[in-house]
Amino acid sequence: MINLIIDVSRYLMILLIALYTYLNFRFFSFPDEIRKRKICRRQNFAMFLIHLLAYLVIWLETEDEKMLVFYVAQVIFFFSYLFLYRLIYRNLSRLLVNNMCMLLTIGFIMLTRLSFDRAMKQFVIVAAAALVTFAIPFVIDRVWQLSKIPWIYGIVGILLLGIVCLAGTSSYGAQLSLEFGGYSFQPTEFVKIIYVFFIATMFYRSTSMKTVLVVTSVAALHVLILVASKDLGSALIFFVTYIFMLFVATGKWLYLLAGAGGGTLASMLAYQLFGHVRTRVSAWLNPWADIAGKGYQITQSLFAIGTGGWFGMGLYRGMPRRIPVVEKDFIFSAISEELGGIFALCVLLICLGCFLQFMMIASRMQAVFYKLIAFGLGTIYIIQVFLTVGGVTKFIPSTGVTLPLVSYGGSSILSTFIIFGIIQGLYILKRNEEEEEKYEG
């Protein structure tokens, strides 16, 4: 009987997330708010039902009452977060809040299955991040002075990266974090946000050649410090984000082409300079040549994805723990193995839906400062998703980047909450402006 329940729930979860994903894109086709709200309510229903079915399976497999208590705590959190956000911010983007909660739900499900202790820690971090970032849309809607302090953003970013480079703890060949009293903290996750603010404030003021040269020099310094720390995944995110923001600010294709050429040369140089880069490239080109060694992680990831197929093995029916660092860099592989390729593809499409909304908000902003912020943060988000999924599927070499809101990691969770809060604030700002214009007209 238990096997039947588990099998039925597996297919129901696939059907429900497919419905959620369909509604995610269907949302954009309706101009009126009433129909959009109906779609969001249906999404909430699908999300809570997926959550219920997953934890029912987890409880049947473990027979541990802690799982039920943890499930109830999550339900209370999600209901409270959705209700309070809608109560406080009348003109919010419901779709963006829904997608955040959906991705968090998937993360909690997989982390509970992989490591209950880490799932509990993640829940505490998520609750704290939600509380800390609740006021961000309010601040964005009222503080124009954010555009007046460009060099504070630039200097603080460089100092934080420099501290990590000199005193940070090493992880898998790269210096990523600082430790305080047994807790680790990754400043890079937050520097990427103020990095976008620095670029946006500078190009908001001017796009002259002098300004471009100055901003390029500061951006290059950020990237070089990350390279010196051997955090090449973050260095790539910073580099690509700057190139695209420069292109959007100036509209000159020459900068985009020069950036692509420079990035190619830098990648070749990094391959020559860093041994762990050569190891990852070698594992990417032919992981089967050394399955027990440097190709172990990617081969286990590919085995997991292949074993799961389209419909998955079911929770607790796979072996995702064979993949090193599965809770962080390779959680997409665990989702593919146990929940299925269709489910994993829907997760990817939900991430894409978030990015599309970021870009739509950027396109609607009239102020160049806000437009560049939305575009820059959206670029950071989608590059991170691409690097994570591309790495676990052997599309590109692994870069050690986490999947936002899904993977385990406190710094990543908090920084992503901040990014979504800023975008939400820009959306509310624009909606409030449109309402004022409508009333004045």
C-alpha positions as CSV (number, residue, x, y, z in Angstrom):
1,M,0.0,0.0,0.0
2,I,2.8,2.4,0.9
3,N,4.5,1.7,-2.5
4,L,1.3,2.5,-4.3
5,I,0.9,5.8,-2.4
6,I,4.5,6.7,-3.2
7,D,4.2,5.9,-6.9
8,V,0.9,7.8,-7.2
9,S,2.2,10.8,-5.4
10,R,5.3,10.9,-7.6
11,Y,3.1,11.2,-10.7
12,L,0.8,13.7,-9.1
13,M,3.7,15.9,-8.1
14,I,4.9,15.9,-11.7
15,L,1.5,16.8,-12.9
16,L,1.1,19.6,-10.4
17,I,4.5,21.2,-11.1
18,A,3.7,21.0,-14.8
19,L,0.5,22.9,-14.1
20,Y,2.3,25.4,-11.9
21,T,4.8,26.0,-14.7
22,Y,2.1,26.4,-17.3
23,L,0.4,29.0,-15.2
24,N,3.7,30.7,-14.6
25,F,3.9,31.6,-18.3
26,R,0.1,31.9,-18.9
27,F,0.1,34.7,-16.3
28,F,1.8,37.0,-18.8
29,S,-0.9,36.7,-21.4
30,F,-3.6,38.3,-19.2
31,P,-3.8,42.1,-18.9
32,D,-6.4,42.3,-16.1
33,E,-5.5,41.9,-12.5
34,I,-8.5,39.7,-11.6
35,R,-7.5,36.9,-13.9
36,K,-3.9,37.2,-12.8
37,R,-4.9,36.8,-9.2
38,K,-6.9,33.7,-10.0
39,I,-3.8,32.2,-11.7
40,C,-1.7,33.0,-8.6
41,R,-4.2,31.3,-6.3
42,R,-4.1,28.2,-8.5
43,Q,-0.3,28.2,-8.3
44,N,-0.5,28.4,-4.5
45,F,-2.9,25.4,-4.5
46,A,-0.5,23.4,-6.7
47,M,2.5,24.4,-4.5
48,F,0.9,23.4,-1.2
49,L,-0.3,20.1,-2.6
50,I,3.2,19.2,-3.9
51,H,4.5,20.1,-0.5
52,L,1.9,17.9,1.2
53,L,2.5,14.9,-1.1
54,A,6.3,15.1,-0.7
55,Y,6.2,15.2,3.1
56,L,3.6,12.5,3.2
57,V,6.1,10.3,1.3
58,I,9.0,11.4,3.5
59,W,6.9,10.5,6.7
60,L,5.9,7.1,5.2
61,E,9.6,6.4,4.4
62,T,11.0,7.6,7.7
63,E,8.1,7.2,10.2
64,D,9.7,10.1,12.1
65,E,7.3,12.5,13.8
66,K,9.9,15.3,13.4
67,M,9.2,15.3,9.7
68,L,5.5,16.1,10.4
69,V,6.4,18.9,12.8
70,F,8.9,20.3,10.3
71,Y,6.2,20.2,7.6
72,V,3.7,22.1,9.7
73,A,6.3,24.7,10.5
74,Q,7.0,25.2,6.8
75,V,3.2,25.5,6.0
76,I,2.8,28.2,8.7
77,F,5.8,30.0,7.3
78,F,4.6,30.0,3.7
79,F,1.0,31.0,4.6
80,S,2.4,33.8,6.8
81,Y,4.9,35.0,4.2
82,L,2.3,35.1,1.3
83,F,-0.4,36.7,3.5
84,L,1.8,39.4,5.0
85,Y,3.5,40.3,1.7
86,R,0.1,40.8,0.1
87,L,-1.2,42.7,3.1
88,I,1.7,45.1,3.4
89,Y,2.4,45.6,-0.3
90,R,-0.8,46.1,-2.2
91,N,0.9,46.5,-5.6
92,L,3.3,43.6,-5.3
93,S,4.2,41.1,-8.0
94,R,2.3,38.0,-6.8
95,L,4.0,35.8,-9.4
96,L,7.4,36.7,-8.1
97,V,6.5,35.8,-4.5
98,N,4.9,32.6,-5.7
99,N,8.0,31.5,-7.6
100,M,10.2,32.3,-4.6
101,C,8.0,30.1,-2.4
102,M,7.8,27.3,-5.0
103,L,11.6,27.2,-5.3
104,L,12.0,27.2,-1.5
105,T,9.5,24.4,-1.2
106,I,11.5,22.2,-3.7
107,G,14.7,23.0,-1.8
108,F,13.1,22.0,1.5
109,I,11.8,18.8,0.1
110,M,15.2,17.7,-1.3
111,L,17.2,18.9,1.7
112,T,14.9,17.0,4.1
113,R,15.4,13.9,2.1
114,L,19.2,14.4,1.9
115,S,19.9,15.7,5.4
116,F,17.3,16.7,7.9
117,D,19.8,18.7,10.0
118,R,20.7,20.8,7.0
119,A,17.1,21.2,6.1
120,M,16.4,22.6,9.6
121,K,19.3,25.0,9.4
122,Q,18.1,26.1,6.0
123,F,14.6,26.7,7.3
124,V,15.9,28.9,10.1
125,I,18.0,30.9,7.6
126,V,15.1,31.3,5.3
127,A,12.8,32.5,8.1
128,A,15.5,35.0,9.2
129,A,16.2,36.1,5.7
130,A,12.4,36.7,5.0
131,L,12.2,38.8,8.2
132,V,15.3,40.8,7.5
133,T,14.4,41.5,3.8
134,F,10.7,42.3,4.3
135,A,11.3,46.0,4.4
136,I,13.4,46.2,1.2
137,P,10.5,47.0,-1.2
138,F,9.5,49.8,1.2
139,V,13.0,51.2,1.1
140,I,13.4,50.9,-2.7
141,D,10.1,52.7,-3.1
142,R,11.2,55.7,-1.1
143,V,15.0,56.1,-1.2
144,W,16.3,57.8,-4.4
145,Q,19.6,58.6,-2.5
146,L,20.7,55.1,-3.4
147,S,21.9,56.5,-6.7
148,K,24.2,59.1,-5.0
149,I,26.9,56.9,-3.5
150,P,28.6,55.0,-6.3
151,W,32.1,54.9,-4.8
152,I,30.9,53.6,-1.5
153,Y,29.5,50.5,-3.4
154,G,32.8,50.1,-5.3
155,I,35.1,50.6,-2.3
156,V,33.1,48.3,0.0
157,G,33.0,45.6,-2.6
158,I,36.7,45.7,-3.3
159,L,37.5,45.7,0.5
160,L,35.3,42.7,1.2
161,L,36.7,40.7,-1.7
162,G,40.2,41.6,-0.6
163,I,39.6,40.4,2.9
164,V,38.3,37.1,1.6
165,C,41.3,36.8,-0.7
166,L,43.8,37.4,2.2
167,A,42.0,35.7,5.2
168,G,39.3,33.5,3.7
169,T,39.0,29.8,4.3
170,S,39.7,27.5,1.4
171,S,37.0,25.2,-0.1
172,Y,37.7,22.9,-3.1
173,G,40.7,25.0,-4.1
174,A,39.1,28.4,-3.8
175,Q,38.9,30.9,-1.0
176,L,35.3,31.6,-0.6
177,S,34.2,32.4,3.0
178,L,35.1,34.0,6.3
179,E,34.5,32.2,9.5
180,F,33.2,33.7,12.8
181,G,32.6,31.5,15.8
182,G,32.1,28.4,13.8
183,Y,29.8,30.1,11.3
184,S,30.9,30.7,7.7
185,F,29.9,33.7,5.6
186,Q,30.5,34.3,1.9
187,P,30.9,38.0,1.3
188,T,30.9,37.5,-2.5
189,E,27.2,36.7,-2.5
190,F,26.5,40.3,-1.2
191,V,29.3,42.0,-3.1
192,K,27.6,41.0,-6.4
193,I,24.6,43.1,-5.4
194,I,26.5,46.2,-4.5
195,Y,28.6,45.6,-7.6
196,V,25.5,46.0,-9.7
197,F,24.6,49.2,-7.8
198,F,28.0,50.6,-8.4
199,I,27.8,50.0,-12.2
200,A,24.2,51.3,-12.3
201,T,25.0,54.5,-10.4
202,M,28.1,55.3,-12.6
203,F,26.3,54.7,-15.9
204,Y,23.2,56.5,-14.6
205,R,25.4,59.6,-14.3
206,S,27.3,59.3,-17.6
207,T,28.2,56.8,-20.3
208,S,31.2,58.9,-21.7
209,M,34.4,57.1,-22.6
210,K,36.1,58.4,-19.4
211,T,33.3,56.9,-17.3
212,V,33.4,53.6,-19.2
213,L,37.2,53.4,-18.6
214,V,36.9,54.1,-14.9
215,V,34.0,51.6,-14.3
216,T,35.8,49.0,-16.4
217,S,38.9,49.4,-14.3
218,V,37.0,49.0,-11.0
219,A,35.0,46.0,-12.4
220,A,38.3,44.4,-13.6
221,L,39.7,44.9,-10.1
222,H,36.7,43.0,-8.6
223,V,37.3,40.2,-11.1
224,L,41.0,40.0,-10.6
225,I,40.6,39.7,-6.8
226,L,38.2,36.8,-7.4
227,V,40.7,35.2,-9.7
228,A,43.4,35.6,-7.1
229,S,41.0,33.9,-4.6
230,K,40.5,31.1,-7.2
231,D,36.8,31.8,-7.1
232,L,36.5,31.5,-10.8
233,G,32.7,30.8,-10.9
234,S,32.0,34.2,-9.2
235,A,34.6,35.9,-11.4
236,L,32.7,34.7,-14.4
237,I,29.4,36.0,-13.0
238,F,30.9,39.4,-12.3
239,F,32.6,39.6,-15.7
240,V,29.6,38.7,-17.8
241,T,27.3,40.9,-15.7
242,Y,29.5,43.9,-16.3
243,I,29.7,43.3,-20.1
244,F,25.9,43.0,-20.4
245,M,25.3,46.1,-18.2
246,L,27.8,48.1,-20.2
247,F,26.1,47.0,-23.5
248,V,22.6,48.0,-22.1
249,A,23.9,51.3,-20.8
250,T,25.7,52.3,-24.0
251,G,24.0,50.3,-26.7
252,K,27.3,49.6,-28.4
253,W,27.9,46.2,-29.9
254,L,31.6,46.8,-30.0
255,Y,31.8,46.5,-26.2
256,L,29.8,43.3,-26.2
257,L,32.1,41.7,-28.9
258,A,35.2,43.0,-27.1
259,G,33.9,41.5,-23.8
260,A,33.3,38.1,-25.5
261,G,36.9,38.1,-26.9
262,G,38.4,39.2,-23.6
263,G,36.5,36.5,-21.8
264,T,37.7,33.8,-24.1
265,L,41.3,34.9,-23.6
266,A,40.9,35.1,-19.9
267,S,39.4,31.6,-19.8
268,M,42.4,30.3,-21.7
269,L,44.8,32.0,-19.3
270,A,42.9,30.6,-16.3
271,Y,43.3,27.1,-17.7
272,Q,47.1,27.6,-17.9
273,L,47.4,29.2,-14.5
274,F,45.2,27.1,-12.2
275,G,45.5,23.4,-11.6
276,H,41.9,23.0,-10.3
277,V,40.6,24.6,-13.5
278,R,42.5,22.1,-15.6
279,T,41.1,19.3,-13.4
280,R,37.5,20.5,-13.9
281,V,38.0,21.0,-17.7
282,S,39.5,17.5,-18.0
283,A,36.6,16.0,-16.0
284,W,34.2,17.9,-18.3
285,L,35.8,16.7,-21.5
286,N,36.1,13.0,-20.5
287,P,34.9,12.2,-17.0
288,W,34.8,8.5,-17.9
289,A,38.6,8.3,-18.2
290,D,38.9,8.7,-14.4
291,I,35.5,7.7,-12.9
292,A,37.0,7.0,-9.4
293,G,39.0,10.2,-9.4
294,K,38.5,13.6,-10.9
295,G,35.5,12.5,-13.0
296,Y,33.7,11.0,-10.0
297,Q,31.4,13.9,-9.2
298,I,30.2,14.6,-12.7
299,T,29.8,10.9,-13.6
300,Q,27.7,10.3,-10.5
301,S,25.6,13.3,-11.5
302,L,25.1,11.9,-15.0
303,F,24.2,8.5,-13.6
304,A,21.7,10.1,-11.3
305,I,20.0,12.1,-14.1
306,G,20.0,9.1,-16.4
307,T,18.6,6.7,-13.8
308,G,15.8,9.1,-12.9
309,G,14.6,9.4,-16.5
310,W,11.6,11.5,-17.2
311,F,9.5,10.4,-14.2
312,G,12.1,9.8,-11.5
313,M,12.8,7.0,-9.0
314,G,10.7,8.5,-6.3
315,L,11.8,10.1,-3.0
316,Y,14.2,7.7,-1.1
317,R,14.3,5.4,-4.1
318,G,17.5,6.8,-5.6
319,M,21.1,7.2,-4.4
320,P,21.8,11.0,-4.6
321,R,24.1,10.9,-1.6
322,R,26.7,9.3,-3.9
323,I,27.2,12.7,-5.5
324,P,29.8,14.8,-3.6
325,V,28.4,18.2,-2.4
326,V,24.9,17.2,-3.6
327,E,23.1,19.6,-1.2
328,K,24.9,22.6,-2.8
329,D,26.3,22.4,-6.3
330,F,24.5,19.3,-7.5
331,I,21.1,19.5,-6.0
332,F,19.6,19.6,-9.5
333,S,20.9,16.1,-10.1
334,A,19.2,14.9,-7.0
335,I,15.9,16.4,-8.1
336,S,16.3,14.8,-11.5
337,E,17.0,11.3,-10.1
338,E,14.2,11.1,-7.5
339,L,11.5,13.5,-8.9
340,G,12.3,13.1,-12.5
341,G,13.5,14.9,-15.6
342,I,10.1,16.5,-16.2
343,F,10.0,17.9,-12.7
344,A,13.6,19.2,-13.0
345,L,12.8,20.8,-16.3
346,C,9.9,22.6,-14.7
347,V,12.2,23.8,-12.0
348,L,14.4,25.3,-14.7
349,L,11.4,26.9,-16.4
350,I,10.3,28.5,-13.1
351,C,13.8,30.0,-12.8
352,L,13.5,31.2,-16.4
353,G,10.1,32.7,-15.5
354,C,11.7,34.7,-12.7
355,F,14.3,36.0,-15.1
356,L,11.7,37.0,-17.7
357,Q,9.9,39.0,-15.0
358,F,13.2,40.7,-14.0
359,M,13.7,41.7,-17.6
360,M,10.1,42.9,-18.0
361,I,10.4,45.1,-15.0
362,A,13.8,46.4,-16.3
363,S,12.2,47.3,-19.6
364,R,9.3,49.1,-17.9
365,M,11.5,51.3,-15.7
366,Q,12.0,54.8,-17.1
367,A,14.8,55.8,-14.8
368,V,18.1,54.5,-16.2
369,F,19.4,53.8,-12.7
370,Y,16.5,51.5,-11.8
371,K,16.5,49.9,-15.3
372,L,20.2,48.9,-14.9
373,I,19.7,47.6,-11.4
374,A,16.9,45.3,-12.5
375,F,18.8,44.2,-15.6
376,G,22.1,43.6,-13.7
377,L,20.4,41.6,-10.9
378,G,18.5,39.6,-13.4
379,T,21.7,38.8,-15.3
380,I,23.4,37.6,-12.1
381,Y,20.5,35.4,-11.3
382,I,20.2,33.7,-14.7
383,I,23.9,33.2,-15.1
384,Q,24.0,31.5,-11.7
385,V,21.2,29.2,-12.8
386,F,22.9,28.5,-16.1
387,L,26.2,27.7,-14.4
388,T,24.6,25.3,-11.9
389,V,22.5,23.4,-14.3
390,G,25.1,23.5,-17.1
391,G,27.7,22.1,-14.7
392,V,25.7,19.1,-13.4
393,T,24.5,18.1,-16.9
394,K,28.1,18.3,-18.4
395,F,27.0,21.1,-20.7
396,I,29.9,23.2,-19.3
397,P,32.7,22.6,-16.8
398,S,31.5,22.6,-13.1
399,T,32.0,26.0,-11.5
400,G,30.9,25.3,-7.9
401,V,27.9,27.7,-8.1
402,T,24.6,26.9,-6.2
403,L,21.0,26.9,-7.5
404,P,19.4,30.0,-6.0
405,L,16.7,29.3,-3.3
406,V,17.0,25.6,-3.8
407,S,20.6,24.6,-2.8
408,Y,21.8,24.6,0.8
409,G,23.7,27.7,1.8
410,G,22.9,30.6,4.1
411,S,24.8,33.4,2.3
412,S,23.2,32.4,-1.0
413,I,19.7,32.3,0.5
414,L,20.0,35.7,2.1
415,S,21.5,37.4,-1.0
416,T,18.8,35.9,-3.2
417,F,16.1,37.2,-0.9
418,I,17.7,40.6,-1.1
419,I,17.8,40.4,-5.0
420,F,14.1,39.4,-5.2
421,G,13.2,42.1,-2.6
422,I,14.9,44.8,-4.7
423,I,13.2,43.6,-7.9
424,Q,9.9,43.5,-6.0
425,G,10.5,47.1,-4.8
426,L,11.1,48.3,-8.3
427,Y,7.9,46.6,-9.5
428,I,5.9,48.2,-6.7
429,L,7.5,51.6,-7.5
430,K,6.5,51.3,-11.1
431,R,2.9,50.2,-10.2
432,N,2.5,53.1,-7.8
433,E,3.7,55.6,-10.4
434,E,1.2,54.2,-13.0
435,E,-1.6,54.5,-10.4
436,E,-0.7,58.1,-9.7
437,E,-0.6,58.9,-13.4
438,K,-4.0,57.3,-13.9
439,Y,-5.6,59.3,-11.1
440,E,-4.0,62.5,-12.3
441,G,-5.2,61.8,-15.8
